[in-house]
Amino acid sequence: MLKRILFDLVILVAIFVLPWWINIPLLFIAIFSFRNFYEFLLFATIIFAVYSVPDGRLISNQYFYLALVSFIFILIELFKRQIIFYKK
């Protein structure tokens, strides 16, 4: 539990200090390291709020982004169940 809280704090600080292309792999490491890492959705939303640029494209829409991130999260959780070394 303490490892998860510390990793959450590291990711939160990294979001504001490091570029987005370093934060995304950190989030994926966390998803595969911890069970039910729902903080992924929160951190992905914060990354979008900090690094997004208003634009007319669909990917710039915050609701589309949240739906896409939620879909990716669900796919990763389903994928984790199929990995042999992850089963506990």
Secondary structure, 3 states (H helix, E strand, C coil): CHHHHHHHHHHHHHHHHCCHHHHHHHHHHHHHHCCCCCHHHHHHHHHHHHHCCCCCCHHHCHHHHHHHHHHHHHHHHHHHHHCCCCCC
